[in-house]
Each structure stands twice: as structure tokens, then as C-alpha cells.
Amino acid sequence: MKTRKRRTIRIDGTWDIECWGWVHPVVIVTRSVTHGVEVHWSMREAVQRMLKLGGTWWSHNGGKYDTLAALEELRRLGVSMSISLSGSSVSRAQGGGLQLCDSYQVIPLGLERAAELAGRTCTPLGWPCSCGASCGGYCGITARMDATRRSQLAEYCVEDTGVALDALFALRDFAELHDFDLRGTIGGSAWATAQRWLGLPDADMSPAAWRRCRTGYYGGRVSVMRPVADHGRHWDISSAYPAALATTPLPVGAMSEYGSREAARMMRASRPGIYACTVHVPEMHTPPLPWVTRSGTAYPVGGVSGVWALPEIAAAEARGCRVTSVEWCVVWEREELVFGDLMRSWTDVRFSVGKKTAWGAWMRLFPNSITGKLAEQPNRRFVRLHPPLSEIRMCPFKSPCTTAKCVCDAYQQVDNWGEMWSVPYFRQGASSHIHWAAYTTAATRGALLSGLETQGMDAVYCDTDSIWTTSRHHPDPVGDALGEWALKGGWVDWRCASPKSYAFVDASTGELTVRAAGARLHAREWLEGEATQDRGALTFLDAAKRSRGLFAPKRHRWTVPSGGATTGWYGDRMLDTHTGVTHPASCKELHEARRQTNRS
């Protein structure tokens, strides 16, 4: 039932910069759809050209890099801009008739991979590397390059703007062919398409009910079962979140809220919804219920009080857990399989273009992004650069506001210059069906838990939709279809420092692979246990708070987490040094471990 008009993105041009020392622009190229290509040797000249032409300009991964350089110049020019953030990235900056967008937000692929969408390839810079970091020759970019190198760098930058432009137009044609909406982000595009195709209602929940349901929404499960293992295999669920959306009935109909007595009756009647309750979890290797602590999400045993979606509670009861009390609930009339046909249709498109192709990679991310949109926060902020003084609303520090907490939606100063202000607003997004997000992620954790249980004590590690195991047994069902387990490969010499920080040797290539949250480490840096990296620019808010310019270098120091080696804790699990296997803890033990960590 398609009831809305299909929407697409506006593309007036692309632009790209190349810098020395990460944050000193050397060459800037602007490529206008109607006015052609221009090469600039100063940031001000490039920004003034884009301001003169106006319209919507795109840069690839610009929200964390190129756009920050432009915003610094716009700050110096005194141009008033409204800046929207997506996590730590600038998703859109608009003002003065100009709109700067990040093409990575709608094509979340590296530029080399994005080029394949348009049937193109990216030409490497091709300069020799002299810094020893295999940087591809970027260390050769300096402010004092000779004319030959400046010309080569400009040609390289021109090529990148052409690739980005062709990729955007290819995406727009692909969206038209398959009747997809396009917005500024891939999540917004997926939701707009789903809402139009299925005739889904806008989210309409009171702020209090939304906050209550939000406490029952958790992310993926990450657990370290064995920090050290000799050899094994890696399994992965094919499109875990789309599979959950395709198979999970979601609460629909009229919403009701109940207190303790009625909530217990609703649970006995299996009314779909979100329940706050206390559950006794018996001793087991992989407890089923997530529980939020100050240091992250844990999966404890013993008495656990929390908020969960009804299917997750039912799955816990099937594993021997017992609900001892129910405090409140938010429930709906019935359940329906809302996204089933849609997810299967999009999976068919992915298979038709080829799973291994660039379009297949984009079609994997497109349905995946819906889950995040379902959990979109209604309490939001955007940043104003150079707002008119008459628009700035200051807190009067009158009741109910205090010096410790402001609740009157006053502007907050972001920088030390008084040029940037954070503007709060409340808007429940059309996609913000938080109870659907809670059900979807609960179903994904349930599929992962079922896979872990087939591995027993042989499981080594899990992360959201993947399992690392030493067992020769496979999780069920095995295959490449939606929601089935696919074998990703074998490994040897597994070493895990903490959740999301680990290394292994690929059994097929013999190469050491390192994965560390928040850092891109070489094998040498992992083996040495630390790394200091000067890569890229500070995020927008971090740079604004420092007030030394919005385009400032980022210096990141990374060390191998020492918690496991000294305390025996790996995330929420404690290591048994005799067996080399971790085991879950109770809520009391987790609290005590936290207190000891704070003391130390």
C-alpha cells in the first residue's frame, strides 16, 4: 500500500580536499553539475565559490573531515549555519543558501567501493611512501610541493570528485529503478521507503511512555567466553537484523500502560509489550537476559531486575528462569508480522545484484539501518553557528531549573568564542517506534543465544550476529539465506584483550588480523601492546569545545586493555584461570567489581 510520493536527494555538486599534516588544506576541488570543475588552492576561495553557487554539495565522509574544514572557514567568515549531527559526524550543515551533506551517510562504503556503483575505479595517488606506515604516498603532501606534484595532486582530487558524483547519480538511478526513497542518510532512506510501501503510521507515543519503553531496548550481545584459544571457526548470521524483522511479529494496535497488579495479569495473558520485572536466572554458561550497568550491558545470573520485551522474557522462562515480580508494563492489542514481505523483497534485490558486488554491499546495509531508525531519540539538539543574538535563549535559573540541571530548553554554549550554540528540541520522528526496535534486537539476541547453546563450552566469543568457536559442530540452520548461519572461515591463535579487541591468524592466508574498537591497529602495534596514532581530525563537538579551530588534528593513544590480565574480568565475565573459560557473575558481584575498579 504505497500512499506517499517517492522522495529523492538533490545533487548540485561534489567537493574534496587534500591536506598535509591532516588538517592543513593544500588543494580543494569543487565540481558543480552545471558549472564544471574548479581547482582551488585556498579553503576560503573554495567556500566562497560554493556559497556563490548555492545548492546541495556532497563530500565523501565529509561529516568527519571535509565539512569540518568548510565550517571552520564559514566560522571565520561569520556565516550563520545550522548543523545537524548523526552520532559524532556532521550529517548536514546549511545556511547562506548552501547545504553541505556527507555522501558516506547515504553510501556507507569506502570511496573505492562506492566507485563500483557507477562502474568506475579509484586511481591511487601512486606516490612512494616515506613514513613507513604504508600510507599510499599521502605523506608526500606538503605545503612546499613542486609544480609537478601539485598538478598530480589536483588531478587526483578532481578524479575523486568525479567518482563521488557518479556514485550519487548511480544511487539515484538505482533507487528510481527499485522504487526506493532517498534521504540524507541510508537509515532515513530505508524507513521512508518502508513507510511508503507498507503504509506505516508515524510514531505517536507520549514522552513518558517512550522513555519507559526505551529502557527495554538493548544492543547486540558481546561476550568473551575464552580469551585464548588454539584454533576454530567463525560463524555469522546472514543479515541478522533484517532476518529478525522478517520473522518477528511486532506489537500493534492501541497502547495501554499498567501498574504492578494489572501488569502481572497482562504477562500471564501474553499481551505483547514491554515489561519491568524481576527474574531469577539460575547458574548457566550463557545467561539470557541483558542488564544495564554503568560500564555497559551485562548478562548476570541470580536475581535480576530490568525491563525487557515479552518474547525475551518468554525465552528466558523456557531456559529455566523464573519471574518473581512484575512492576509495570506498556502493552498493545495484538501482534502482526509488519516487515516480513518487505525484508524478503529487499533480500531478493540483494541476491539479484549479487551479494559480493558493491550494490550487494549497499543492499545489505539498507534494510539493516531500519533498526536504528526505529530507536531514534525524540530529544534532540542541533548546533547553530553565528546565530542572531535575538534568537539565543538563556536559562533564567528559576524553578524548575537549577544550577545543576536546566529543563527549560535554553541554548547551551558549545565553544569558548560564543559563536556556536547547542539548540535543544523535542520531535518524535515518524520512525521512532521504540517498542519495535526492542522486539527486533531481542529477536536478534535470541538467535545468537540459540547459536551459542549449540556450541556449549566450546564457544570462544560472540558479537551481535557472529560466533567464534572451537567446536566442529555448527549452529542451526546453516546456509546463505536470510537468518541462516554462514561459515566465514577458520582461524588459529586467538587472543582477546577485552570485548571488541582481539587478534587471530587467518587459517587460509596465515596473516595476523587485528580488530580493536576505536583504533585501526597494525599487527606490530597489537604485539607491542600500544599505539599512538595521528589520524584525521577531531569530531565537530570535540573541536568546538577546544575552541582552537573546527579543523583540528586528532591524536589517539591506544593500549591493550589490562583488565583481563590483572583482575580476571573480561567485560561482565570472570576468568577461571584453571580452565581458561570465563563464567557469568551475579549483579552483586558486578557491583563489587565496579567499586573495586573505581577505588583502584
N, C-alpha and C positions, 0 to 999 in steps of 0.2 A: 504494500500500500504506500505508494510514493505521493506525498501530499505537498511537498515543498519544492521550490525551484533549486536546481543544482547550482552550486556556487563554485567559483574557481579563484585563483590568485592573479594578481596584477603583476606584470613584469615589465619595468621600464628600463632596466639596465642591471649590469653586474659590475663589481669592482673588486680589486685585490691589491694588497700591499706586500712588499718585501722589505725586511728590516735587517739592520746589523745590531748585534747585541740584544736581539729580540724586540726591543721597544723603540728603536730609532729608525723611522721610515726612510728608505732610500729612494724607492720608486713606487709610485701609485698609478694604477691603470684604471680608467673608467671606460666602460663600454656601454654606450646608450643604444637602445634598439633603433631609435630614429636619427641620432646624431653621430653615430660611429664611435671609434676608439680614440682616446687621448691619453698620452703618457705624461705624467706629472712628476716633478722632482721635489715638490714640497707638499705637505699634508694640507696646508691652507688652500693652496691652489686647487687641489682635488675636491675638497669640501665645498669650496665656493662654486665650482662647476656643478656639482650635484645639487646645491641649493638653487642655482640659477635655472637648471633644467627641471627640478622638482620631480615628483612621482615616487615610485617604489623601486628601491635599489637593493640588490641581494649580494651578500658575500658569504662564501662557504666557511662555516664555523666562525663567522664574524662575531657572534654573540659573546665569544670568549677571547676575541683577538681584534680583528679589523675594526669592528664597530666601536671598540673602546678607544682606538686611535682617533676615529672621527669625532667621538663625543668629547674627547679632550680638546680638539680644535674648536668644536662648537661651543664648548665652555669658555674658551678664550675669546671667541667672537661675540659672546653674550647672547647666543640664540636660545630661545626658550624651547625646551624639548620635554615630551612625556616619554618615560622609559618603562617598558613592561619587562618583567623578569620571569624566566622559567627556570626554577632552581637557581643556580649560580650564574646562569647565562642570560644575556640580554636577548630577548626574543623579538622585540620591536622597539624602535626609537623613532618618534615622529614629532615634527614641528617645523615651522617655516616652509610649509608646502612640501617637505621632504619626509620620506619614510624609509628607514633602514631596517632590513629584515635579514634573518640568518637562514640561508638555504639548507643548512645542516638540520634545522628544526623540522623541515618537511622532507628532506632526503638525508636521513641519518646514516650516511655511508661516507667513507673517505672519498676525496675528490677523484682518486684513481678509479675507485669502484663506481662512483656516480657517473664518470665519463662513459662507462659501458652502457648506461641507459640510453645514451644518444649514439651508440655505436662508435665512440671515439676512444682514444687512449691519451693519457697524460705524458707529455715529453719531459723526462727528468732534466734537472738543471745541468747535470753532467760535468760539474767541476770536480777536481780532485779534493779529497778531504784531508785537511792537515791537523785537525784537532784530535784525531784518534777515536772519535765517537761514532764513526760511520754515519755522518750526518748528511751525506749526499752532496756535499760541496757548499752547504749554506754558510759554513764558517768562512768562506771566501768573500762573503758580502761585507763590504766596509764602506765608510764614507769617502774614502780616497781611491776608489777603483778607477782604472784607466778607462778610456772611452770604449774600448772593445768590450770589456766586461760589463760596462753599464748598458751597452746596446744588447748584449746577450741576456742580461737580467731583465731588461724591459721586454724583450721578445718572449721570454719565459712567462712573465706576468701577463702579457697580452694573451698568450695561449690559455692560461688558466681561466681568465675571464670568459673566453670563448667557450671553454668546456663547461663552466658553470651555467652560462646562458643556455647552451644547447641542452644540458641536462634538465633544466627547469622547463623548457618548452617541450621536451620529450615527455616529462612527467605530466604536463598539462594535456598533451595529446593522449597519453595512456589513460588518464583519468576520464577524459571525454569518451574514449572507446569503451571503457568498462562502467561508465556512469557513476564515477566516484566524485564526491565533493573534494575540493582542495581549500584548506585554510592555511594559516601561518605556521601550524605545527602538524606533524603527522597524526598526533592524538586527536587534535581538533578536526582534522580531515576525516579520520575514521569514524568519530562519533557523529559528525554532521551527515555522513553517508548512511550510517546505520539508522539514525533517527528519521531520515527522509525515506529510506527503503521500507522500514518497519512501522512508520507512523508512531514512534515512541513519544511519550509525553515528556514535557520539561519536568525536571525535578522540582518538587514543591513540598518541602519539609520545613518545619519550624526550626530555628537555630538550636533550640534546646534539644529537640529530637535528633537533629543531625549530629550534634556533639555526642549524644548518648550512643548512637549507632557507630560513630567514628571510633569509640573505644573498643569495638568488636572487630575492627579492621586491622589485620596484620600483614606483613610482607612475607617473602619467601623464607623457608627454613634453611638455616646454615648450621651444621653441626660437625664437629671433629670427633670421630669415633676412635681413630688411631693416628697419632702424629707421625708415626714411622711405619712404613710397610715396604716389602721387597718387590712385589710385582702384582699386577692385577689388571682390571679392565674398567673402562669408563662408559657408563650408560647415560642416555639423555632422553627425556620425554619429547616427542615431536610436537612442537607448538603447544606447550603446556597450558598457557592461559586461554588461547582460542579453543583448545580441547575442553577446558572447564566450562567456557561459555557455551560451547556446543552441546554439552551433556547435562548441565546443571539447571534444574528448574529454579526460577527466581521468584521471590515474594512479589505479588501484585495485588491490586485492589485497594480498598480502604485501609488506612493505617490506624492502629489503636495503641495506646500506652496503658500499662497496668502496673500496680504495685505488687507486693510480695504474694498475697494470697491468690489473687487472680492470675498472677504470672505463673505460679506453680500449676494452676489448673490449665493454663494455656499450653504449658510444656507437656503435661500428661495427654492433652488433646493433639499434640504435634502441630500446633499452629505455627506456620513459618514466620521467622523473625529473628531478632537479636535478644539474647537473654543474659542477664547478670546473675551469676550463681556461684556457689562454692562446690567444688568437686574433689573427691578423694581419688588420687591417682596411685594405684599400687606400684610396688617396685617393678620396673621393667627397663629394658635396654633403650628403647626409643619411646618415651612418653608422648602422648598425642596432642596435648593442649599447650598453645603458646601463652606466655605470661610476660608482661612488660616489666622490666626493671630499669633502673637509671642508666645502666650500662648497655642496654639492648634487650632483645627478646630472648627469653629462656624457655626451656621445656622441662619443668620440675616434676618431682614425684611428691607424694604426700598430699596434704590439704592445699588446694589452690583456689583462690578467689579471683574471678575475672569476668570478662564479657566476651561471649562467643556467638557465632551463628548457630542456629539449631542443628544443621547437619554435622557440624564439628562436634557438638555435644553428643549427638546420637552415635557418631563414630567412636568417641571415647567410651561411651557406655558399652558398646559392642566389644571393647577390649578390656572390660573388667572394671572400668572407672564407675564411680557412684556419685550421683548428685545428692548433696546433703541439704542444700537450701537454695531457694530462688529469691532474689531481691526485687527485680523488676524486669519488664520486657517491653519491647516495641515490636508489634506483630502486624501481619497483613492478612487479608481474607483467604488467599489461596496462593498456589504456585503455578507458574507457567514456564515452559521452555522458550524463553524470549528470543535468544540469539541462535538457536540450533541451525535452522536452514541458512541463515546468513553466514555463519562461520564455515559451513560446508561449502557454500558457494564461493567464498573467498579462497578457501583451500583449493578448490578446483582451478581457480585462476592461477594460483601459485604453481600448481603442477603443470598447467598448460604452458606457462612461460619457462618452466624448468627451475627446479629448486636451487640448482647451483649457479644460476645466472644472476646478474645484478638485479633484474626485475624480480626474480625469485627471492632474493635477499630483502628487497623492499616489501614484497608481499608477505614476508614473514613478520616484518615489523609493523605493518599496517594494522592487522587485527590485534596484535599483541598490545598495541598502545591504548586500546579502549579501556582496559582495566584501570590504568592510571587516570583517565578522564572520569571514570565513574567515582573516583575518590577525590575529585577536585575540591579544594578548600573554598568555602564561601567567604571567609575572612581574608581579604587580600590587601595588597599595597602596590602602588606604582611610585616611581620616583619622578619628581619634577625638577628639571634643570632650569635655573633662572626663572622661577615663577614670579608673576607680578606680586608686589608686596601686598596689594589689596586682597589677594587670594589666600595668603598664609593665615591659617587659623591656629592660634596658640592656646595652650591649656590654661584655664583660669585658676587651676588648683582649688576648685571648690567641690563640695560633695556632689557626686560620689568619687571624684578624683582625689588622689593623694599624691604626695611627693614620690611615693614608691610605685604607684600604678595609675596610669591615665586611662580612662574609659570613655572619653568624650570625643574620640576620633580627631584629635588635634594632629596637626602636622608634626613630624619629628625631623629635626635637623640631622642630615646624614654626614656632612663634611664639616670641616673647621672654617671654611670660607663663607658659609651661609648662602651658597649658590645651589645646593641640592637638598631637597626635602622629600621625605617619605610620606606619601598620602594614603591613609587607610580608607577602605570602603568595603561594604558588605554586598556581595552579589552572588546569589546561589546560581551556579552555572546550570545550563539546561541538562548537562550530562551528570550532575552530581547526585547520582543515585547511590549513596554510600552503602546501603544495605546490599545492593547488587555486587558492589566491589568486595564486601565482606564475604559474601557467599562464594564468589569466584575464586578469591585467594584461598579460602578454606578448602574448596574442592581441589585446588592445585596441591596444597599441603597434604591433603588426604591421599592423592595419587602418589606423591613422593613417599609418604609413610608406608603405603602398601608395598611399594618397591623396596624400601628399606627392610621391611619384615621378611621378604623373600631371601634377603642376604644374611639375616641374623647377625651373629658376632663377627662375620667376615666383612661387614660394611666398614669402610675407611673414612669416608667424607661424603657429605651431601650439601648441595647448594641449589635451592629453589626447584629445579627441574632435572637435576643430574645426580648420579651416584657413582662414587669411586669405590671399588670393592675388590677383594682378593678371591672371591668365590668364583667357581666355574659355573654356578647356576645363574640363570638370567631372570630379571624381573619380568612380569607378565603385564600385558601382551607385548610381544616383540614384533617390530615392523616399522615401516616408514609413514604409515597413515596417521591421521590426527589422533594425538593422545597415546600412541604406541611408543614402546621403548626401542631406541636405536643404539647400536653399538658404535661409539665414537672412536675407539681404539684401545690399544694396550699401553701399559706404562711399567716402568721399573724404578726403584729407588725413590719412593715417595717420602717427602719431608714437608711437614706442615708446621709453621710457626704460630699461627693463630687463624681463626676463621677468615677466609678470603686472602690469606697469604701463604702460598705453598709453592713447591717446586717438584718436578718429576722429570724423568728421562723418557722421551717418546720411544716406545718399543720398536716402531717402524723405522725411525730416522736416526736414533741414538743421540738426539740433541737434547740438551737440558732446557726445559721450558719453565719460566718463572712467571707466576701471577701474584701480584701484590696489590691490594686495594689502595688506591690513591697514588700509585707510583708506577712508572714504567722502568723496570729494572733489567739490566743486563745480567747474564749468568755470573759474571765476575763480581758484580755488586752484591748479588744474593750470597755468594760464597764468602765474601768479606764481611757480610752482616750489616752493611750500611751504605748509604749513597747520599751525596749532596748534588742536587740537580738544579741547574739554572735553565728552565724551560718555559717559554711562553710568558704570558702577562698575568698579573693578579686579576682576580674576578672583579667585576664592576664595584660591588659594595665594599670589598676589602680595600680597593684602591681609593674609593671615595672617602672612606673613614680615615685613611692616612693623609689625605689632602696634599699629596705631593705630585698630583697628576693622575689622570684616569688611565693612562697607558704606562704602567709601571712593571718592572720585571718581577717574576715570581721565583723565589728561592725556596726549594723544598728539601728538607732533610728527612731521610727515611732510615730507620733502623729495624733490624729483625726484632719483632716483639719478644720480650724476655719472660713474659708472664708464665708460659708453659714450663720453661726450664727451672724457674725458681719457686713457683707456688704450686705447680701441678694442675693449674686451671687452663683449660682451652675453651675460651668463651664461657658457656654455662655448664661445662662438664669437667669433672676432675679425673686426672690420670691415675690409674693404678700402675705403679712403676714395676710391679712384679709381672703383670700380664701385658703391659703396653697398650691396654684398652681403656678408654675413658668411660665413666658412668655418670648418669644424671644425679643431680643433687636436689634436696628439698628447698622450699622457699626460705626456710630459716637458715640453712647453710649458705645459700646465695647471699642473703642479707649480711651474714657474718663475714663472708669473704669480701664483700664490698666495704665493710667497716675497716677490716684489716688493710685493704688496699689504700683507703683514704688516710689511715694512720701512717702508713709507710711513705 
